[in-house]
Amino acid sequence: MGRLDVVVSNAGWTRITNFANLDEGMVDEDWDKCFLYNVKSHLWLMYACREELEKTEGCFLTTASVAGVKPSGSSLPYAVTKAAQIHLAKGLAVICSPKIRVNSVSPGL
């Protein structure tokens, strides 16, 4: 089998709501699903590929969102968990360096 140089972790989930309506941002199922897909999935993938990326001194890249930088977006749970995803990437960068480079990109409209 070949080598693993780059992993792009692009998982994510949201439910479209009115960001400014706190009542719509209080659905536990949305918080749980957002945290699972927008944070934990990236942690689990890094854990699964870490040994192979260390061998090649590769790169792990997550796709976050501008909603994680500026409170906005499709829902409050989405924005908060995308901010957590960005912070997770920073933590993984510290933990996995110098063998693995960890970065996050935050596209937005």
N, C-alpha and C positions, 0 to 999 in steps of 0.2 A: 504494500500500500504506500501511497505517497506521503508527503509531509504536510503538516498543518501550519500555515504561516499567518493567516488572518481569520478571525471569527467575527462575523457581524451579527450581533444580537438585536433583532428587530421586532421582538414580540411586544405587544401592547394591547390594551383594551380600554374602551370608554363607553358610556351611555350618554347620548346627547341630552343635556338639560339646560335650563337657564342658569348660567353661572351666578348671576346676581340674586337668585332666589335660594335662600338658605334652606327652606323646607325641602326643595328638590335635591339639595346636597346632603341630606341626612339619611339616605337609604343605605343601611348596613351592607346589603348584598353588593351594592356598587363599590363601597370602600374595600370590601374583602376581595372582590374580583379585580379591581384596579391594583391593589397591592400585590396580589398573586402574579398577574401578568406584567405589570409595569415595574416591579422591583424584584420579587423573588425569582422569577424565571431567568433573569440576567445573572443573578448570583449562582443559581444551580448550573447554568450553562458554563460559566467561568470555572466552577468547581470541576465540571466534567471534562473540560478541555485543557485544564491548567498544565498537566504533565506534558502534553504534546506541544503546547505553545512554549513551554520552558525550553524544550529541546531545540526549537528553531529560533528562539528569542523573538517570538511573533507578537502580534497585535490583537487585542480584544476591543471591539468597538460597539458601543450601545447607541441606539437611536432613541433619544429622549424627545423633548419638545420645548419650544419657546414658552409654552405654558408652565414649564417647570422653573423658568427664570423670572417670568413676569406673571403674577396671578391673573389668569385668563384661560380661555379654552372652552372645551366642551362640557366640563363639569368641575366642581370643586374636588372630588376625589381624584380625578385625572390630573389636575394641576399639582396637587399635593404629592401624589405618588410619582409624578415625573420629576419633581424637585428631589424626592428621595432617591430616584434612580440616578440623578446627576451626582448626588452626594455618595451613593454607593460606588459609582465609577471612580470618584476621587479616592475613596477608601481602598478599593481594589488596586488602584494605581500605586498607592503606598505599599500595600501588602505584597504585590506581585513584582514590583521592581527589584532589581534592574533587568530581570530576564524577560518580562512581558510588559509591553506598553499598553496601557488601558486609557481609552479616550471615549468621550461621549459627544455626539452631535445633537443639536437642538433645532431642527427645522421648524419653520412657522410660516404662516400666511401673512 
